[in-house]
Amino acid sequence: MLAEVRSAQARRIAVIRQVIPAVVCVFGPNPAAGGGAGVLLSPDGLAVTNFHVVAATGEHGLAGLSDGRLYPWKLVGVDPGGDLAVIQLTGRDAFPYASLGDSDRLAPGDGVLAMGNPFALAEDYTPSVSLGIVSGVHRYQGGEGGSNLLVYGDAIQVDSSINPGNSGGPLFTLDGKVVGINGRASFAERGRVNVGLGYAIPSNQIANFLGDLLATRTCRHATLDATFRDQGPAPRSRVICDALDRESALARAGLQLGDRLISVAGVPIRTANQLAGLITTLPAGWTVEVVWESGGRQRRAAIALDALPYKVPPRPPVPRMRPATRPATQPATAPVPAARPYPDPFGLATAGVIRNPALNQRLAQALLARALSGSGAAAEPVQSGAAGAWLAQPAATFSHLRIEGSARVAGGPAIELSGRQPQRGPFVAWFDTDLAHPHLLAYSPADASGRPRDVPAPQAAPAPAPAVAYPLAAIPSLLRRTVKIRGAGIGAEVGYASGIIISPDGDVLTAAGVYTADPNLKVVLADGTVVPAMVWRRSDALQTVWLKIPVKTPDYFNLSAQPRGRPGDWVLAVGNPFQVAQGPEPLSITAGVICARAAIGLRKRLQDLPLEGDVLLVDAIVANPGAPGGALVDLQGDLLGMVGKVAESRATGTRINYAIPADALDAFVHGRPIPGVGDQGRPGVPDVRPAQTGIRLFTLAGNRTPAFVDAVVPGSPAAQAGLAKDDLLLAIAGREVRHVADAQKALAGLSVGRTVTILVKRGNSVLTLSVTPREKGRP
């Protein structure tokens, strides 16, 4: 086992050393002002970063590499809608670079490396590295201020630390492929504190827009000029059209209101949310096949996607670092404002127009030269007839070269290039999006207007290597055994959580919260099915609620067969922090290790959390709204515990990441005693019988004075526990006691028969005493 760990570590270190030279620290003209990050994708210095990074730095600046040097850069193209930009570094003959991977092959649990320059800590321009896993795929983060700018519609969610300065930096697989550009993160409401949810733009979306970016255009994203909604309950819901522009390509093709959408661009459409994310990844102008059902008949049409208009902001936008709610349908097209009384430095008002023809031509010449240099030559199907003669020409003999933009060839992204060849006239060629070693996908002579006369079938690209996965094959099963909880919230208390299925008969455990008091409490299963839930039992001591749902399922956690996690063991937490996953979308997964198994009884200024017994302390970030009630498992998928209710210190604003051990949950469910816990849970509502301890407080000086014991009733629970007159109460049941009012509130909240710990100061000693309250009026 140790040898395997060391081998994995050595491979990881080797990959990090291999890719670090390609990571860029992006600054404006003054590096002291801070900036972001990026990654080089070609030897001639082309790098991808975030639009919001260059919007803050300007159209040129300096870039630092791990060799310790600064290199000038200039802006090539921008994608404000998808928060992307391409810059070109200069100052050396050849730059180190990385290659784009296939983000569609990512799955929750895959290991990833996030690199960048958080908080501008890299004074020598060597990037920071954060190891993590893919927490979720196809996540939605809305645009700035509800606009069409900076939309992360199909994001990769990771638990790697993403902080200010990571923006634009690469997300690598453990085999060194770029599968995303990091750009956003969720932060807690108490400030810019990372809560373990980062978001990256997927590499396949980047590939879709590379042609337009290299053409020095301001990219435009696509729209169907229609909105869709889900009809019927999951998982058998249908996606139907509920609004349609009569002049749109879809309407002209015959789509009508109420028709069911089946697929777009070869992707089966399951929900309206999924469609909204898919459309954000496609450029305007692409032709895609749309399949729908109308009047019981299946119809299909090739649709040229319209452009989604942008509202030009008065200043460069920066994405909000907080979770965003996915829209229920694809956003409707908004009109472009006629008047723009503010600057438009990035060409939003003239999107689609080539902004720098001279730079475009230089990039086209470099692309063609690399493609014809040998390593980028086309494969046999394209080397026939005119194409073979075309390939035999030296790159320097071509003229009128220009990158036209992004294209779609045989269902995949391509870079379209036009020009003239010696003695053969105009042509159009399409290359794949590997900027370092581009391959010819298709070629056609062009007519007098420059339009291609024939497009031969492209050579299939080689299959990419699979992403490196975490050693856990049980993730799909974990996602089926963990559920979403929906109820009513009150004030700052959210109305959603997670839960774990613990039997084939519809038994679910979740963390205590205001949502469990909702008579319309719902549980959302993995396939999106929504079922009612009823509170069956609860344990105040464990802050755990047992629910019953009318479902039988083979997917459940066996509480009686739980392992006992040890400090240092790797764990995964499964839940729904910030309600990022909605409907049938998979829950989020976070990785970490067990730090300790310890009692949580002694806490300082902790929010109301009368939790008793041992907990598993973990370094996975699980103390987020929506995560409580989720599963904590080992790498074999066996249940170690349930994520507990969010516990935050009033004194420091910090939160504790912990889980209720599975053995305690098992004892609660089966009615066995739990060491250190008096309340074993009761059917229905909690015990409301008034409890007495026999403690009389000194109140003559008011309830804001220190909580001294004035008297102890003889034979009472307090007397039996050893409390005495003049003892100073410091804590009751884990709640800090600062004055008499605190003590009165804590004593009033105690339950009959539930043993609690009371911390007292007697003279110069601090004593811990156990008190079991009795029902009032009983001896």
C-alpha positions in Angstrom: 0.0 0.0 0.0 2.8 2.4 0.9 4.6 1.6 -2.3 1.4 2.5 -4.3 1.0 5.8 -2.5 4.6 6.7 -3.2 4.3 5.7 -6.8 1.1 7.8 -7.2 2.9 10.7 -5.5 5.9 10.4 -7.8 3.7 10.4 -10.9 1.8 13.4 -9.7 5.0 15.4 -9.0 6.3 14.5 -12.4 3.2 15.8 -14.1 3.2 19.0 -12.1 6.9 19.6 -13.1 6.0 19.0 -16.7 3.1 21.4 -16.9 4.2 24.3 -14.6 6.3 26.0 -17.3 3.1 26.5 -19.4 1.2 28.3 -16.6 1.2 32.1 -17.0 0.8 34.8 -14.4 -1.1 37.5 -16.2 -0.6 41.2 -15.2 -1.4 44.6 -16.7 1.4 47.0 -17.5 2.2 47.2 -13.8 2.7 43.8 -12.2 2.4 45.3 -8.7 -1.3 46.0 -9.4 -2.1 42.2 -9.4 -3.8 40.2 -12.1 -4.8 36.6 -12.9 -3.5 33.6 -14.6 -3.5 31.7 -17.9 -2.1 28.8 -19.8 0.0 28.6 -23.0 -1.4 26.3 -25.7 1.1 26.8 -28.5 4.9 27.4 -29.0 4.3 30.8 -30.5 2.9 32.2 -27.2 -0.8 31.8 -27.6 -2.4 31.6 -24.1 -6.0 31.3 -22.8 -7.2 33.3 -19.8 -10.5 34.8 -18.5 -12.1 37.8 -20.2 -12.6 39.4 -16.8 -8.8 39.2 -16.3 -8.0 41.2 -19.4 -11.0 43.5 -18.8 -9.2 44.5 -15.6 -5.7 44.7 -17.0 -6.3 46.2 -20.5 -5.3 45.0 -24.0 -1.7 44.5 -23.2 0.6 43.9 -20.3 3.2 41.6 -18.9 3.2 37.8 -18.2 5.4 35.9 -15.8 6.5 32.3 -16.3 8.2 29.9 -14.0 11.6 30.8 -15.5 11.3 34.0 -13.4 11.0 36.3 -16.4 8.3 38.7 -17.6 7.2 38.7 -21.2 5.0 41.3 -23.0 1.6 40.2 -24.1 -1.1 41.6 -26.4 -4.8 40.8 -26.7 -5.9 38.5 -29.6 -9.6 37.9 -29.1 -12.3 37.9 -26.4 -15.4 36.0 -25.5 -17.2 38.1 -22.9 -20.2 35.8 -22.8 -18.2 32.7 -21.8 -15.5 34.7 -19.9 -12.6 33.7 -22.2 -9.8 35.5 -23.9 -6.7 34.6 -25.9 -3.5 36.6 -25.5 -0.1 36.2 -27.2 3.2 36.4 -25.4 6.3 37.6 -27.2 10.0 37.7 -26.3 11.3 34.2 -27.1 11.5 31.9 -30.0 9.4 29.1 -28.5 7.3 28.9 -25.4 6.5 25.9 -23.3 2.8 24.8 -23.8 0.2 22.4 -22.7 -2.5 20.5 -24.7 -6.3 20.7 -24.4 -7.9 17.5 -23.1 -11.5 16.2 -23.5 -13.6 17.7 -20.8 -16.6 15.5 -21.8 -14.7 12.5 -20.4 -14.6 14.0 -16.9 -16.7 12.4 -14.2 -17.2 13.2 -10.5 -14.3 11.8 -8.6 -11.6 12.4 -11.2 -8.4 13.9 -9.8 -7.6 17.4 -11.0 -4.9 20.1 -10.4 -5.8 23.8 -10.3 -2.9 26.2 -11.0 -2.6 29.9 -11.0 -1.5 32.9 -8.9 -3.9 33.2 -6.0 -3.5 36.5 -4.1 -0.4 37.2 -6.3 1.7 35.1 -4.0 4.0 33.9 -6.8 6.7 36.6 -6.7 9.0 34.4 -8.9 6.0 33.6 -11.2 5.9 29.9 -10.2 2.2 29.1 -9.9 0.5 27.6 -6.9 -0.9 24.1 -7.2 -4.1 22.8 -5.6 -5.0 19.1 -5.7 -8.6 18.1 -5.7 -11.4 16.2 -7.5 -14.2 16.9 -9.8 -17.2 17.6 -7.6 -19.7 17.8 -10.4 -20.1 18.5 -14.1 -22.5 20.6 -16.2 -23.0 23.1 -13.4 -24.6 26.5 -14.1 -23.4 29.9 -12.9 -25.4 32.8 -14.2 -24.1 36.0 -15.8 -23.1 39.2 -14.2 -26.3 41.0 -13.0 -28.5 38.6 -14.9 -26.9 39.6 -18.2 -25.5 37.4 -21.0 -21.9 38.2 -20.0 -19.7 35.9 -18.0 -22.1 33.0 -18.1 -20.6 29.6 -16.8 -23.4 27.5 -18.3 -21.6 24.1 -18.5 -19.0 24.5 -15.8 -16.8 21.9 -14.2 -17.2 22.0 -10.4 -14.1 21.2 -8.3 -13.2 21.1 -4.7 -9.7 22.4 -5.5 -9.1 25.8 -3.8 -10.0 28.6 -6.3 -9.2 32.0 -4.9 -8.8 35.6 -6.3 -5.8 35.4 -8.6 -6.6 31.9 -9.8 -8.9 33.4 -12.5 -7.8 32.3 -16.0 -5.5 29.5 -14.7 -5.7 26.0 -16.0 -7.4 23.0 -14.6 -5.3 19.9 -15.4 -6.1 16.2 -15.2 -3.5 14.1 -13.4 -2.0 13.2 -16.8 -1.3 16.8 -17.6 -4.2 17.7 -20.0 -5.9 21.1 -19.8 -9.6 20.3 -19.2 -10.7 23.7 -18.0 -10.0 27.4 -17.2 -10.7 28.3 -13.6 -12.7 31.5 -13.3 -15.2 31.5 -10.5 -15.7 30.2 -7.0 -18.4 30.2 -4.3 -17.6 32.2 -1.2 -19.5 32.2 2.1 -21.7 35.2 3.0 -19.3 36.2 5.7 -16.6 37.3 3.3 -14.2 36.0 0.7 -13.7 32.7 2.4 -13.4 29.7 0.0 -16.1 27.1 0.8 -14.8 24.4 -1.5 -16.8 25.1 -4.6 -14.8 26.2 -7.6 -15.9 26.4 -11.3 -13.9 26.0 -14.5 -14.9 26.6 -18.2 -14.7 23.2 -19.9 -12.0 22.7 -22.5 -14.5 21.5 -25.1 -16.3 24.9 -24.8 -12.9 26.6 -25.2 -12.3 24.5 -28.4 -15.6 25.6 -29.8 -14.6 29.3 -29.7 -10.9 29.1 -30.5 -11.4 29.9 -34.2 -13.3 33.1 -33.4 -10.7 34.0 -30.7 -7.8 33.6 -33.1 -9.6 35.5 -35.8 -9.4 38.5 -33.4 -13.2 38.7 -33.1 -15.4 39.4 -30.1 -17.1 36.0 -29.9 -20.9 35.6 -29.9 -22.8 32.8 -28.2 -25.7 31.1 -29.7 -29.4 31.2 -29.0 -32.3 29.1 -30.4 -34.6 32.2 -30.2 -37.0 30.1 -28.1 -37.5 29.0 -24.5 -38.3 25.6 -23.2 -39.7 24.2 -20.0 -40.1 20.8 -18.3 -43.5 19.3 -18.4 -44.5 16.5 -16.1 -42.8 14.9 -13.1 -39.2 13.6 -13.2 -37.8 11.3 -14.4 -40.4 11.1 -17.3 -40.7 14.8 -17.8 -40.7 16.2 -21.3 -38.9 19.4 -22.6 -41.5 21.4 -24.5 -41.4 24.8 -26.3 -43.2 27.5 -24.4 -42.1 30.6 -26.3 -40.9 31.0 -29.9 -39.7 33.9 -32.1 -41.9 33.5 -35.2 -39.0 34.8 -37.4 -36.5 32.3 -35.9 -34.8 29.5 -37.9 -36.6 27.0 -35.6 -40.0 28.5 -36.4 -39.3 28.5 -40.1 -38.3 24.8 -39.9 -41.7 24.0 -38.4 -41.3 23.9 -34.6 -44.4 25.0 -32.8 -45.4 25.9 -29.3 -45.9 22.8 -27.2 -43.6 20.6 -29.4 -41.3 18.3 -27.5 -37.6 18.8 -28.0 -35.6 15.5 -28.4 -32.0 16.5 -29.2 -29.7 19.4 -30.2 -26.4 19.0 -31.9 -26.6 15.2 -31.3 -27.1 15.6 -27.5 -30.3 14.1 -26.1 -32.2 16.7 -24.1 -33.5 15.5 -20.8 -34.3 18.8 -19.0 -34.7 22.5 -19.8 -31.8 23.2 -17.5 -29.5 20.9 -19.4 -30.5 22.7 -22.7 -29.7 26.1 -21.2 -26.2 24.9 -20.3 -25.6 23.2 -23.7 -26.6 26.3 -25.7 -24.1 28.5 -23.8 -21.2 26.3 -25.1 -22.1 26.8 -28.8 -21.0 29.8 -31.0 -23.4 31.8 -33.0 -23.5 30.8 -36.7 -22.9 27.1 -36.1 -25.2 24.8 -37.9 -26.6 22.1 -35.6 -29.3 19.4 -36.1 -32.4 19.9 -33.9 -34.8 16.9 -33.5 -38.3 17.4 -32.0 -41.6 15.7 -31.9 -44.7 17.5 -33.3 -48.2 15.9 -33.5 -46.8 12.5 -32.7 -44.2 12.6 -35.5 -40.5 13.1 -35.2 -39.0 15.9 -37.2 -35.5 17.2 -37.7 -33.8 20.2 -39.3 -30.3 21.7 -39.6 -30.5 25.1 -37.9 -28.0 28.0 -38.1 -27.8 29.3 -34.6 -28.6 33.0 -34.1 -26.4 35.3 -32.0 -27.2 36.1 -28.4 -27.0 39.9 -28.0 -24.8 41.5 -25.3 -25.6 44.5 -23.1 -22.4 46.5 -23.0 -21.5 47.2 -19.3 -20.4 50.7 -18.2 -17.2 49.2 -16.8 -15.3 45.9 -17.2 -17.4 43.2 -15.4 -16.1 40.9 -12.8 -18.0 37.7 -12.0 -19.7 37.5 -8.6 -18.0 35.0 -6.4 -21.1 33.3 -5.1 -23.4 30.5 -6.1 -26.0 31.3 -8.8 -29.3 29.7 -9.5 -29.7 28.0 -12.8 -32.6 29.4 -14.8 -35.6 27.1 -15.4 -35.4 27.7 -19.1 -33.0 28.9 -21.7 -32.8 32.7 -21.4 -34.9 34.5 -23.9 -33.2 36.8 -26.4 -33.0 40.4 -25.0 -32.9 43.4 -27.3 -29.6 45.2 -27.8 -29.7 48.8 -26.4 -29.6 51.4 -29.2 -27.6 54.0 -27.3 -24.2 53.2 -25.7 -23.1 56.3 -23.9 -20.1 54.5 -22.3 -16.8 53.1 -23.7 -16.8 49.7 -25.5 -13.1 48.8 -25.5 -13.6 45.1 -26.3 -15.9 45.5 -29.3 -19.1 44.2 -27.8 -21.1 46.5 -30.0 -19.4 45.2 -33.1 -19.1 41.5 -32.2 -18.2 39.2 -35.0 -16.1 41.8 -36.8 -12.3 41.1 -37.1 -10.7 43.7 -35.0 -7.0 43.2 -36.0 -6.6 42.0 -39.6 -2.8 42.2 -39.5 -2.6 40.0 -36.4 -5.2 37.7 -37.9 -3.0 37.1 -40.9 0.1 36.5 -38.9 -1.7 33.9 -36.8 -3.1 32.3 -40.0 0.4 32.0 -41.5 1.7 30.4 -38.3 -1.2 28.0 -38.1 -0.8 26.9 -41.7 3.0 26.5 -41.3 2.6 24.2 -38.3 -0.1 22.2 -40.1 2.2 21.6 -43.2 5.4 21.1 -41.2 4.9 17.3 -41.1 3.5 16.6 -37.6 0.3 18.4 -38.4 -0.2 16.9 -41.9 -3.5 15.4 -42.7 -4.2 11.7 -42.7 -4.9 9.7 -45.9 -8.7 10.4 -46.4 -7.9 14.1 -47.0 -4.7 13.6 -49.1 -6.4 12.9 -52.4 -6.9 14.9 -55.6 -6.6 18.7 -55.1 -6.0 18.3 -51.3 -2.9 16.2 -51.9 -1.5 18.9 -54.2 -2.5 21.6 -51.7 -0.6 19.8 -49.0 2.5 19.6 -51.1 2.9 23.4 -51.3 5.3 25.2 -49.0 3.4 27.4 -46.5 5.2 30.5 -47.6 3.7 30.3 -51.1 0.1 30.8 -49.9 -1.4 34.3 -50.0 -4.5 36.1 -48.7 -4.5 33.9 -45.6 -7.1 34.7 -42.9 -8.6 32.8 -40.0 -12.3 33.1 -40.6 -13.4 31.8 -37.2 -14.9 28.8 -35.5 -16.6 26.1 -37.5 -18.2 22.8 -37.0 -16.9 19.8 -39.0 -18.6 16.4 -38.7 -20.0 17.3 -35.3 -16.8 18.7 -33.8 -15.1 22.1 -33.4 -12.6 23.3 -36.1 -10.7 26.4 -37.0 -11.7 27.7 -40.5 -8.9 29.3 -42.6 -9.2 30.8 -46.1 -6.6 31.9 -48.6 -5.1 31.4 -52.1 -2.8 28.7 -53.3 -0.3 29.0 -56.2 -2.0 28.3 -59.6 -5.1 26.8 -58.0 -7.0 29.8 -56.7 -9.0 30.3 -53.5 -9.5 27.6 -50.9 -11.0 27.0 -47.5 -9.5 24.5 -45.0 -10.5 23.3 -41.6 -8.0 22.4 -38.8 -8.6 20.8 -35.4 -8.1 22.9 -32.3 -4.7 21.6 -31.3 -2.8 24.9 -31.6 0.6 23.2 -31.2 0.1 20.5 -33.8 -2.9 21.3 -35.9 -4.2 18.6 -38.3 -6.1 19.2 -41.5 -9.7 18.0 -41.0 -11.1 19.0 -44.4 -10.2 21.0 -47.5 -12.1 22.5 -50.4 -11.4 24.7 -53.4 -13.5 27.8 -53.2 -15.6 29.5 -55.9 -15.2 33.2 -56.9 -17.2 34.3 -53.8 -14.8 32.4 -51.5 -17.4 29.8 -50.6 -16.2 26.1 -50.5 -17.3 23.9 -53.4 -16.8 20.6 -51.7 -16.1 19.5 -48.1 -14.6 16.1 -47.9 -15.1 13.9 -44.8 -12.7 14.8 -42.1 -10.2 12.3 -40.6 -11.3 11.1 -37.3 -9.2 12.5 -34.4 -7.4 9.9 -32.2 -9.3 9.0 -29.0 -8.0 11.0 -26.0 -6.5 9.2 -23.1 -9.1 8.7 -20.3 -9.0 11.1 -17.4 -7.3 9.9 -14.3 -10.0 8.8 -11.8 -10.0 8.7 -8.0 -9.8 5.1 -6.8 -13.5 4.8 -6.2 -15.8 2.8 -8.5 -18.8 3.3 -6.2 -19.5 7.0 -7.1 -22.7 6.3 -9.2 -24.1 4.2 -6.4 -23.3 6.9 -3.8 -25.2 9.4 -5.9 -28.2 7.1 -5.9 -28.1 6.5 -2.1 -27.9 10.2 -1.3 -30.9 12.5 -1.8 -31.9 16.2 -1.8 -34.2 17.5 1.0 -36.5 20.4 0.3 -38.6 22.3 2.8 -39.4 25.8 4.1 -36.6 28.1 5.3 -37.0 30.9 7.9 -34.9 34.0 7.7 -31.2 33.1 7.4 -32.1 29.4 7.9 -32.1 27.7 4.5 -34.9 25.4 3.5 -32.8 22.7 1.8 -30.4 19.9 2.9 -29.2 16.5 2.0 -30.1 13.0 3.2 -29.0 9.4 3.1 -31.2 6.4 2.3 -30.6 3.7 5.0 -33.0 0.9 4.1 -34.8 -0.6 1.0 -38.1 0.5 2.6 -37.8 4.3 2.3 -35.9 5.3 5.5 -33.9 8.5 5.2 -31.6 10.2 7.7 -30.9 13.9 7.5 -29.5 16.7 9.8 -31.9 18.7 12.0 -33.1 22.0 10.6 -36.1 24.2 10.2 -36.9 22.5 6.9 -37.9 19.3 8.8 -40.8 21.2 10.4 -42.4 21.9 7.0 -45.5 19.7 6.6 -44.8 19.7 2.9 -41.3 18.3 3.3 -40.0 16.7 0.1 -37.2 14.3 -0.9 -35.7 14.5 -4.4 -34.3 11.1 -5.5 -31.3 10.8 -7.9 -33.5 10.5 -11.0 -35.3 13.7 -10.1 -38.4 12.0 -8.7 -40.0 14.2 -5.9 -41.7 12.3 -3.0 -43.3 13.5 0.2 -41.4 12.8 3.5 -42.7 12.4 7.1 -40.7 12.9 10.2 -40.6 9.5 12.0 -38.1 10.0 14.8 -35.5 12.6 15.9 -32.6 12.8 18.2 -31.7 16.2 19.6 -28.5 14.8 21.0 -27.3 13.8 17.5 -29.2 16.6 15.7 -30.5 13.9 13.4 -34.0 13.4 12.0 -35.3 10.1 10.7 -37.7 10.4 7.7 -40.0 8.0 6.0 -40.7 8.2 2.2 -43.1 6.1 0.1 -40.4 4.5 -2.0 -38.7 1.1 -2.1 -35.2 1.1 -3.5 -32.2 -1.3 -3.8 -29.8 1.6 -3.3 -29.2 2.3 0.4 -26.4 2.5 3.0 -26.2 -0.5 5.4 -25.7 1.2 8.8 -25.0 -2.1 10.5 -22.0 -2.9 8.4 -20.2 0.4 8.8 -16.3 0.6 9.0 -14.6 2.7 11.6 -12.7 5.5 9.9 -9.3 6.3 11.3 -7.3 9.6 11.3 -5.5 9.9 8.0 -8.1 7.8 6.0 -9.3 9.3 2.7 -13.0 10.2 2.6 -15.5 11.6 0.2 -18.5 13.7 1.2 -21.6 13.6 -1.0 -24.2 16.4 -0.6 -25.9 19.5 -2.1 -24.0 22.5 -0.8 -25.7 25.8 -1.7 -28.3 23.8 -3.7 -26.0 23.8 -6.7 -27.6 20.5 -7.9 -31.3 20.8 -8.8 -33.8 18.3 -10.1 -32.1 15.2 -11.4 -28.6 16.8 -11.5 -26.0 14.8 -9.6 -25.0 15.9 -6.1 -21.6 17.4 -5.3 -18.6 15.3 -4.1 -15.7 16.6 -2.0 -12.5 14.8 -1.0 -10.5 15.0 2.2 -9.2 13.0 5.1 -10.3 12.2 8.6 -8.5 14.5 11.1 -9.8 13.0 14.4 -12.6 11.3 16.1 -13.4 13.5 19.1 -16.1 14.8 21.4 -17.8 18.0 20.3 -19.1 18.8 23.8 -16.8 21.7 24.7 -17.2 24.7 22.4 -16.7 28.4 22.7 -19.4 30.8 21.4 -20.8 28.2 19.0 -24.2 28.8 17.5 -27.0 26.9 19.1 -26.0 23.2 18.6 -26.9 20.9 21.4 -24.9 18.0 19.9 -23.5 15.3 22.1 -21.1 12.4 21.6 -18.2 11.8 19.3 -17.9 13.2 15.8 -15.5 12.6 12.9 -13.6 15.8 12.2 -12.6 16.1 8.5 -10.6 18.5 6.3 -13.1 18.2 3.5 -15.2 21.5 3.4 -18.7 20.3 4.3 -19.8 23.1 6.6 -22.0 24.8 3.9 -25.7 25.3 3.7 -27.3 22.3 2.0 -24.5 19.9 2.8 -25.8 18.7 6.2 -27.4 15.3 6.0 -25.0 14.1 3.2 -22.9 11.0 3.2 -19.3 10.6 4.4 -17.8 7.5 2.9 -14.5 5.8 2.5 -12.9 5.1 -0.9 -14.8 1.8 -1.1 -18.1 3.6 -0.8 -18.9 2.4 2.7 -20.7 4.8 5.0 -18.5 6.4 7.7 -21.0 9.0 8.9 -23.5 11.7 8.0 -22.5 15.3 7.6 -23.7 17.3 10.6 -25.6 20.5 11.0 -23.6 23.6 10.2 -21.8 24.8 13.4 -20.3 28.2 13.4 -18.4 30.1 16.1 -19.8 33.5 16.9 -16.4 34.5 18.2 -14.3 33.8 15.1 -16.8 33.2 12.3 -15.2 29.9 11.5 -17.1 26.7 10.9 -16.3 23.1 11.9 -16.3 20.3 9.3 -17.6 17.1 10.9 -19.9 14.1 10.5 -22.0 12.1 12.9 -20.3 8.6 13.0 -22.2 5.7 11.4 -22.1 3.7 14.6 -24.0 6.4 16.5 -26.6 6.6 13.7 -27.0 2.9 13.8 -27.5 3.0 17.6 -30.1 5.7 17.1 -32.1 3.8 14.5 -32.0 0.6 16.4 -32.7 2.1 19.8 -29.4 1.1 21.4 -27.6 3.4 23.9 -25.0 5.8 22.5 -22.1 6.4 24.9 -22.2 9.9 26.2 -25.7 10.6 24.8 -28.8 10.4 26.9 -31.6 11.1 24.3 -32.0 8.1 21.9 -34.8 9.7 19.9 -38.5 9.3 20.1 -41.3 8.7 17.5 -43.0 11.9 16.3 -42.2 15.2 17.8 -39.5 15.8 20.5 -40.3 15.4 24.2 -41.8 18.6 25.5 -42.3 17.7 29.1 -40.9 20.5 31.3 -37.6 19.5 32.8 -36.1 20.4 36.2 -32.5 20.3 37.4 -32.8 21.7 40.9 -30.5 24.7 40.2 -31.5 28.1 41.6 -29.6 31.1 40.2 -28.7 34.3 41.9 -30.9 36.9 40.2 -31.2 39.8 42.6 -28.6 41.8 40.7 -30.3 41.2 37.4 -30.0 38.7 34.6 -26.9 40.2 33.0 -24.7 39.3 35.9 -22.5 36.2 36.1 -24.5 33.0 36.5 -23.8 32.0 40.1 -25.7 29.1 41.8 -27.7 30.6 44.6 -29.0 27.2 45.9 -29.3 23.5 44.9 -32.6 21.7 45.7 -31.7 18.7 48.0 -32.1 15.3 46.1 -32.5 17.0 42.8 -30.5 16.0 39.6 -28.1 18.9 40.3 -27.5 17.8 43.8 -26.9 14.2 42.7 -24.4 15.5 40.1 -22.5 17.5 42.8 -23.4 21.1 42.0 -23.1 23.4 45.0 -24.0 26.9 46.1 -21.7 29.6 44.7 -20.6 27.5 41.7 -20.2 29.7 38.6 -21.8 28.2 35.5 -19.5 28.4 32.5 -21.4 26.2 29.9 -24.5 24.1 29.8 -24.9 21.3 27.1 -22.1 22.9 25.1 -23.6 26.4 25.2 -21.4 29.1 26.6 -22.9 30.8 29.7 -21.9 34.5 30.0 -24.6 35.7 32.4 -27.8 34.6 34.1 -29.9 35.1 30.9 -27.7 32.6 29.0 -28.1 30.1 31.9 -31.9 30.5 32.1 -32.2 30.0 28.3 -30.0 26.9 28.4 -31.7 25.3 31.4 -35.2 25.9 29.8 -34.1 24.0 26.7 -33.1 20.8 28.5 -35.1 17.6 27.9 -36.3 15.1 30.4 -34.0 12.1 30.8 -31.3 13.5 28.5 -28.0 13.7 30.3 -26.0 16.9 29.6 -22.6 18.3 30.6 -22.4 21.4 32.8 -19.1 23.2 33.2 -18.7 25.1 36.5 -15.9 27.1 38.2 -15.5 26.4 41.9 -12.8 28.4 43.6 -9.8 28.1 41.4 -10.9 24.8 39.8 -13.0 24.0 36.7 -15.3 21.0 37.1 -17.2 19.0 34.5 -20.5 17.5 35.9 -23.2 15.4 34.3 -26.8 16.2 35.0 -29.9 14.2 33.9 -33.0 16.4 34.3 -36.3 15.0 35.6 -39.9 15.9 34.9 -41.1 18.8 37.0 -43.1 17.7 40.0 -41.5 14.3 40.2 -39.2 13.4 43.1 
